[in-house]
Each structure stands twice: as C-alpha cells, then as structure tokens.
Amino acid sequence: MENNLNELNLNELEEVTGGKRHYKPEPDRAGWIQHKVGPGDTLIRIAQRYNVISYKLIIKWNPHIDPSTNMIIDGEYLWVKPNARK
C-alpha cells in the first residue's frame, strides 16, 4: 500500500530521535517560528524572548506539552508566534 503524504495529518506527525521530540512543520503557520529548546530554556523565558503575553499560549500552540508539568526537553522544537497577545 502506497503512502500519500497529502493524506497525513501534519499536526500529528512526530519523529522521535534520541529521546527528543521533533514535530513536522505545518503549512499554515505563516509568521510563526520554530524555537529549538536549549539548555536553561523555560516556557516563561521563551515567551519573554519572543514578546508573547503568556507562556500558556506556547502550551496551547504545542499540544505535546503536558500542562500539568510544563516540561520541555532540550533539543525539541516549539511553535511560537512572536508578539502574540491571544
């Protein structure tokens, strides 16, 4: 059976490499960036860096983040919309 990439839900594609989560780019994210989590990064620091009003928006945009722990992993990519207010 031949895989048709057009039929795949890009929101759900995940490639696990060395314990790090890498989500495939979504075609409808114009103006967004993918931030690569680095050592010492926190959701609050990332929100401040990109002038996002609340770290909770970053959790909303990245459903793989567990809101009960807010845990992010060094090397994973997060969707961020700079200067977001809602």
N, CA, C and O atoms as a GROMACS GRO file, in nm:
protein
  344
    1MET      N    1   0.084  -0.118   0.000
    1MET     CA    2   0.000   0.000   0.000
    1MET      C    3   0.089   0.125   0.000
    1MET      O    4   0.180   0.136   0.081
    2GLU      N    5   0.062   0.216  -0.089
    2GLU     CA    6   0.144   0.335  -0.105
    2GLU      C    7   0.096   0.446  -0.011
    2GLU      O    8  -0.024   0.473  -0.003
    3ASN      N    9   0.191   0.510   0.060
    3ASN     CA   10   0.157   0.621   0.149
    3ASN      C   11   0.142   0.748   0.067
    3ASN      O   12   0.225   0.777  -0.019
    4ASN      N   13   0.038   0.823   0.094
    4ASN     CA   14   0.016   0.950   0.029
    4ASN      C   15   0.036   1.059   0.134
    4ASN      O   16  -0.046   1.073   0.224
    5LEU      N   17   0.144   1.136   0.122
    5LEU     CA   18   0.175   1.238   0.220
    5LEU      C   19   0.066   1.344   0.231
    5LEU      O   20   0.050   1.405   0.336
    6ASN      N   21  -0.010   1.366   0.124
    6ASN     CA   22  -0.116   1.465   0.128
    6ASN      C   23  -0.227   1.423   0.223
    6ASN      O   24  -0.302   1.509   0.270
    7GLU      N   25  -0.240   1.294   0.253
    7GLU     CA   26  -0.346   1.246   0.340
    7GLU      C   27  -0.305   1.244   0.487
    7GLU      O   28  -0.390   1.222   0.574
    8LEU      N   29  -0.178   1.268   0.516
    8LEU     CA   30  -0.132   1.263   0.653
    8LEU      C   31  -0.166   1.393   0.726
    8LEU      O   32  -0.160   1.501   0.667
    9ASN      N   33  -0.202   1.382   0.852
    9ASN     CA   34  -0.227   1.498   0.935
    9ASN      C   35  -0.093   1.545   0.990
    9ASN      O   36  -0.036   1.481   1.080
   10LEU      N   37  -0.043   1.654   0.939
   10LEU     CA   38   0.090   1.702   0.979
   10LEU      C   39   0.094   1.743   1.125
   10LEU      O   40   0.202   1.747   1.184
   11ASN      N   41  -0.021   1.775   1.185
   11ASN     CA   42  -0.024   1.810   1.327
   11ASN      C   43   0.013   1.692   1.414
   11ASN      O   44   0.059   1.710   1.526
   12GLU      N   45  -0.007   1.572   1.364
   12GLU     CA   46   0.015   1.454   1.445
   12GLU      C   47   0.144   1.381   1.413
   12GLU      O   48   0.179   1.285   1.482
   13LEU      N   49   0.215   1.423   1.310
   13LEU     CA   50   0.340   1.356   1.276
   13LEU      C   51   0.447   1.389   1.378
   13LEU      O   52   0.471   1.506   1.409
   14GLU      N   53   0.509   1.289   1.428
   14GLU     CA   54   0.616   1.309   1.526
   14GLU      C   55   0.729   1.214   1.494
   14GLU      O   56   0.708   1.095   1.470
   15GLU      N   57   0.848   1.267   1.494
   15GLU     CA   58   0.966   1.186   1.471
   15GLU      C   59   1.045   1.185   1.602
   15GLU      O   60   1.087   1.290   1.650
   16VAL      N   61   1.064   1.069   1.658
   16VAL     CA   62   1.138   1.059   1.783
   16VAL      C   63   1.281   1.017   1.752
   16VAL      O   64   1.305   0.910   1.695
   17THR      N   65   1.374   1.102   1.789
   17THR     CA   66   1.514   1.078   1.762
   17THR      C   67   1.594   1.103   1.887
   17THR      O   68   1.599   1.215   1.938
   18GLY      N   69   1.655   1.001   1.938
   18GLY     CA   70   1.739   1.016   2.056
   18GLY      C   71   1.664   1.071   2.175
   18GLY      O   72   1.722   1.144   2.256
   19GLY      N   73   1.536   1.037   2.189
   19GLY     CA   74   1.457   1.084   2.302
   19GLY      C   75   1.407   1.227   2.287
   19GLY      O   76   1.345   1.279   2.380
   20LYS      N   77   1.434   1.292   2.173
   20LYS     CA   78   1.390   1.429   2.152
   20LYS      C   79   1.270   1.432   2.059
   20LYS      O   80   1.259   1.350   1.967
   21ARG      N   81   1.180   1.525   2.085
   21ARG     CA   82   1.058   1.536   2.004
   21ARG      C   83   1.078   1.641   1.896
   21ARG      O   84   1.115   1.755   1.926
   22HIS      N   85   1.054   1.604   1.773
   22HIS     CA   86   1.064   1.697   1.660
   22HIS      C   87   0.933   1.687   1.582
   22HIS      O   88   0.901   1.582   1.528
   23TYR      N   89   0.860   1.795   1.576
   23TYR     CA   90   0.732   1.796   1.506
   23TYR      C   91   0.752   1.855   1.367
   23TYR      O   92   0.826   1.951   1.348
   24LYS      N   93   0.685   1.796   1.274
   24LYS     CA   94   0.698   1.838   1.135
   24LYS      C   95   0.633   1.976   1.116
   24LYS      O   96   0.534   2.006   1.183
   25PRO      N   97   0.687   2.059   1.027
   25PRO     CA   98   0.629   2.191   1.002
   25PRO      C   99   0.487   2.181   0.948
   25PRO      O  100   0.454   2.089   0.873
   26GLU      N  101   0.405   2.275   0.987
   26GLU     CA  102   0.269   2.283   0.937
   26GLU      C  103   0.263   2.390   0.830
   26GLU      O  104   0.326   2.496   0.845
   27PRO      N  105   0.190   2.366   0.722
   27PRO     CA  106   0.190   2.461   0.610
   27PRO      C  107   0.118   2.592   0.640
   27PRO      O  108   0.141   2.690   0.570
   28ASP      N  109   0.031   2.598   0.741
   28ASP     CA  110  -0.048   2.718   0.767
   28ASP      C  111   0.008   2.802   0.882
   28ASP      O  112  -0.068   2.868   0.952
   29ARG      N  113   0.136   2.801   0.901
   29ARG     CA  114   0.198   2.873   1.012
   29ARG      C  115   0.281   2.993   0.964
   29ARG      O  116   0.392   3.014   1.012
   30ALA      N  117   0.229   3.069   0.870
   30ALA     CA  118   0.299   3.188   0.822
   30ALA      C  119   0.317   3.286   0.938
   30ALA      O  120   0.222   3.312   1.012
   31GLY      N  121   0.436   3.340   0.953
   31GLY     CA  122   0.466   3.434   1.060
   31GLY      C  123   0.507   3.368   1.190
   31GLY      O  124   0.541   3.437   1.286
   32TRP      N  125   0.503   3.236   1.195
   32TRP     CA  126   0.543   3.162   1.314
   32TRP      C  127   0.688   3.119   1.299
   32TRP      O  128   0.743   3.114   1.189
   33ILE      N  129   0.749   3.088   1.412
   33ILE     CA  130   0.884   3.032   1.409
   33ILE      C  131   0.886   2.903   1.490
   33ILE      O  132   0.798   2.879   1.573
   34GLN      N  133   0.986   2.823   1.465
   34GLN     CA  134   1.008   2.706   1.548
   34GLN      C  135   1.130   2.736   1.633
   34GLN      O  136   1.241   2.754   1.582
   35HIS      N  137   1.108   2.741   1.763
   35HIS     CA  138   1.217   2.766   1.858
   35HIS      C  139   1.274   2.632   1.901
   35HIS      O  140   1.200   2.544   1.945
   36LYS      N  141   1.406   2.617   1.890
   36LYS     CA  142   1.471   2.496   1.938
   36LYS      C  143   1.506   2.517   2.085
   36LYS      O  144   1.582   2.607   2.119
   37VAL      N  145   1.450   2.432   2.171
   37VAL     CA  146   1.474   2.444   2.314
   37VAL      C  147   1.621   2.416   2.344
   37VAL      O  148   1.678   2.317   2.299
   38GLY      N  149   1.681   2.506   2.420
   38GLY     CA  150   1.821   2.492   2.456
   38GLY      C  151   1.838   2.476   2.606
   38GLY      O  152   1.740   2.486   2.681
   39PRO      N  153   1.960   2.453   2.651
   39PRO     CA  154   1.986   2.438   2.794
   39PRO      C  155   1.940   2.562   2.871
   39PRO      O  156   1.970   2.675   2.832
   40GLY      N  157   1.868   2.541   2.978
   40GLY     CA  158   1.822   2.652   3.061
   40GLY      C  159   1.694   2.718   3.014
   40GLY      O  160   1.641   2.804   3.084
   41ASP      N  161   1.643   2.681   2.897
   41ASP     CA  162   1.518   2.739   2.849
   41ASP      C  163   1.402   2.698   2.938
   41ASP      O  164   1.394   2.584   2.984
   42THR      N  165   1.312   2.792   2.962
   42THR     CA  166   1.185   2.766   3.028
   42THR      C  167   1.077   2.827   2.940
   42THR      O  168   1.106   2.911   2.855
   43LEU      N  169   0.953   2.786   2.962
   43LEU     CA  170   0.844   2.843   2.883
   43LEU      C  171   0.832   2.994   2.908
   43LEU      O  172   0.803   3.070   2.816
   44ILE      N  173   0.855   3.036   3.031
   44ILE     CA  174   0.847   3.180   3.062
   44ILE      C  175   0.957   3.256   2.988
   44ILE      O  176   0.930   3.362   2.930
   45ARG      N  177   1.079   3.205   2.988
   45ARG     CA  178   1.189   3.273   2.918
   45ARG      C  179   1.165   3.278   2.767
   45ARG      O  180   1.195   3.378   2.702
   46ILE      N  181   1.112   3.170   2.712
   46ILE     CA  182   1.083   3.168   2.568
   46ILE      C  183   0.975   3.270   2.536
   46ILE      O  184   0.986   3.344   2.438
   47ALA      N  185   0.870   3.276   2.618
   47ALA     CA  186   0.763   3.376   2.598
   47ALA      C  187   0.820   3.517   2.603
   47ALA      O  188   0.784   3.602   2.521
   48GLN      N  189   0.907   3.544   2.700
   48GLN     CA  190   0.967   3.677   2.712
   48GLN      C  191   1.055   3.709   2.592
   48GLN      O  192   1.054   3.821   2.541
   49ARG      N  193   1.131   3.610   2.547
   49ARG     CA  194   1.222   3.631   2.433
   49ARG      C  195   1.147   3.675   2.307
   49ARG      O  196   1.195   3.759   2.232
   50TYR      N  197   1.028   3.617   2.286
   50TYR     CA  198   0.951   3.646   2.164
   50TYR      C  199   0.835   3.741   2.190
   50TYR      O  200   0.747   3.756   2.105
   51ASN      N  201   0.833   3.805   2.308
   51ASN     CA  202   0.731   3.903   2.341
   51ASN      C  203   0.590   3.844   2.333
   51ASN      O  204   0.497   3.908   2.282
   52VAL      N  205   0.574   3.722   2.382
   52VAL     CA  206   0.444   3.655   2.388
   52VAL      C  207   0.385   3.686   2.525
   52VAL      O  208   0.455   3.676   2.626
   53ILE      N  209   0.258   3.724   2.530
   53ILE     CA  210   0.197   3.773   2.654
   53ILE      C  211   0.196   3.670   2.767
   53ILE      O  212   0.205   3.708   2.883
   54SER      N  213   0.187   3.540   2.735
   54SER     CA  214   0.184   3.439   2.840
   54SER      C  215   0.246   3.308   2.790
   54SER      O  216   0.227   3.268   2.675
   55TYR      N  217   0.319   3.242   2.879
   55TYR     CA  218   0.375   3.111   2.844
   55TYR      C  219   0.265   3.010   2.816
   55TYR      O  220   0.288   2.910   2.749
   56LYS      N  221   0.144   3.036   2.869
   56LYS     CA  222   0.031   2.944   2.847
   56LYS      C  223  -0.008   2.937   2.700
   56LYS      O  224  -0.061   2.836   2.654
   57LEU      N  225   0.017   3.044   2.625
   57LEU     CA  226  -0.008   3.040   2.480
   57LEU      C  227   0.085   2.941   2.413
   57LEU      O  228   0.044   2.870   2.321
   58ILE      N  229   0.209   2.934   2.458
   58ILE     CA  230   0.305   2.839   2.399
   58ILE      C  231   0.257   2.696   2.424
   58ILE      O  232   0.269   2.610   2.338
   59ILE      N  233   0.202   2.672   2.543
   59ILE     CA  234   0.147   2.539   2.572
   59ILE      C  235   0.029   2.510   2.479
   59ILE      O  236   0.016   2.399   2.427
   60LYS      N  237  -0.056   2.608   2.458
   60LYS     CA  238  -0.173   2.592   2.370
   60LYS      C  239  -0.130   2.560   2.227
   60LYS      O  240  -0.190   2.476   2.161
   61TRP      N  241  -0.026   2.625   2.180
   61TRP     CA  242   0.020   2.606   2.043
   61TRP      C  243   0.095   2.475   2.023
   61TRP      O  244   0.110   2.428   1.911
   62ASN      N  245   0.142   2.417   2.131
   62ASN     CA  246   0.223   2.295   2.127
   62ASN      C  247   0.158   2.189   2.214
   62ASN      O  248   0.198   2.168   2.328
   63PRO      N  249   0.057   2.120   2.161
   63PRO     CA  250  -0.022   2.027   2.242
   63PRO      C  251   0.057   1.909   2.297
   63PRO      O  252   0.005   1.836   2.382
   64HIS      N  253   0.178   1.888   2.252
   64HIS     CA  254   0.259   1.779   2.308
   64HIS      C  255   0.313   1.815   2.447
   64HIS      O  256   0.363   1.728   2.518
   65ILE      N  257   0.305   1.943   2.486
   65ILE     CA  258   0.349   1.984   2.620
   65ILE      C  259   0.238   1.951   2.719
   65ILE      O  260   0.123   1.992   2.701
   66ASP      N  261   0.272   1.877   2.822
   66ASP     CA  262   0.176   1.841   2.926
   66ASP      C  263   0.156   1.963   3.017
   66ASP      O  264   0.250   2.004   3.085
   67PRO      N  265   0.035   2.021   3.019
   67PRO     CA  266   0.013   2.141   3.101
   67PRO      C  267   0.024   2.116   3.251
   67PRO      O  268   0.036   2.211   3.329
   68SER      N  269   0.021   1.991   3.292
   68SER     CA  270   0.034   1.965   3.435
   68SER      C  271   0.180   1.969   3.480
   68SER      O  272   0.208   1.986   3.599
   69THR      N  273   0.273   1.954   3.385
   69THR     CA  274   0.415   1.958   3.420
   69THR      C  275   0.490   2.073   3.354
   69THR      O  276   0.593   2.118   3.405
   70ASN      N  277   0.439   2.122   3.241
   70ASN     CA  278   0.506   2.227   3.162
   70ASN      C  279   0.647   2.186   3.120
   70ASN      O  280   0.732   2.272   3.095
   71MET      N  281   0.672   2.057   3.112
   71MET     CA  282   0.807   2.008   3.082
   71MET      C  283   0.840   2.022   2.933
   71MET      O  284   0.764   1.979   2.846
   72ILE      N  285   0.954   2.084   2.907
   72ILE     CA  286   1.008   2.090   2.771
   72ILE      C  287   1.144   2.023   2.775
   72ILE      O  288   1.210   2.017   2.879
   73ILE      N  289   1.185   1.974   2.658
   73ILE     CA  290   1.306   1.894   2.650
   73ILE      C  291   1.409   1.964   2.562
   73ILE      O  292   1.378   2.011   2.453
   74ASP      N  293   1.532   1.971   2.611
   74ASP     CA  294   1.642   2.028   2.534
   74ASP      C  295   1.648   1.960   2.397
   74ASP      O  296   1.654   1.838   2.388
   75GLY      N  297   1.647   2.039   2.292
   75GLY     CA  298   1.656   1.988   2.156
   75GLY      C  299   1.524   1.978   2.084
   75GLY      O  300   1.522   1.964   1.962
   76GLU      N  301   1.411   1.985   2.156
   76GLU     CA  302   1.282   1.979   2.088
   76GLU      C  303   1.248   2.114   2.029
   76GLU      O  304   1.306   2.216   2.068
   77TYR      N  305   1.154   2.116   1.936
   77TYR     CA  306   1.113   2.239   1.870
   77TYR      C  307   0.973   2.277   1.917
   77TYR      O  308   0.885   2.192   1.932
   78LEU      N  309   0.955   2.407   1.940
   78LEU     CA  310   0.826   2.460   1.982
   78LEU      C  311   0.780   2.565   1.881
   78LEU      O  312   0.859   2.646   1.834
   79TRP      N  313   0.650   2.562   1.849
   79TRP     CA  314   0.592   2.668   1.767
   79TRP      C  315   0.573   2.792   1.852
   79TRP      O  316   0.521   2.784   1.963
   80VAL      N  317   0.615   2.906   1.800
   80VAL     CA  318   0.599   3.034   1.869
   80VAL      C  319   0.558   3.138   1.768
   80VAL      O  320   0.613   3.146   1.658
   81LYS      N  321   0.459   3.219   1.806
   81LYS     CA  322   0.419   3.333   1.721
   81LYS      C  323   0.465   3.460   1.792
   81LYS      O  324   0.405   3.501   1.891
   82PRO      N  325   0.572   3.522   1.742
   82PRO     CA  326   0.625   3.643   1.807
   82PRO      C  327   0.520   3.752   1.823
   82PRO      O  328   0.435   3.771   1.735
   83ASN      N  329   0.527   3.822   1.935
   83ASN     CA  330   0.440   3.935   1.966
   83ASN      C  331   0.294   3.898   1.983
   83ASN      O  332   0.206   3.984   1.970
   84ALA      N  333   0.265   3.772   2.012
   84ALA     CA  334   0.126   3.726   2.025
   84ALA      C  335   0.063   3.779   2.153
   84ALA      O  336   0.127   3.783   2.258
   85ARG      N  337  -0.062   3.819   2.142
   85ARG     CA  338  -0.137   3.870   2.256
   85ARG      C  339  -0.256   3.782   2.291
   85ARG      O  340  -0.315   3.797   2.398
   86LYS      N  341  -0.292   3.690   2.200
   86LYS     CA  342  -0.402   3.597   2.230
   86LYS      C  343  -0.385   3.469   2.154
   86LYS      O  344  -0.467   3.378   2.166
   0.00000   0.00000   0.00000
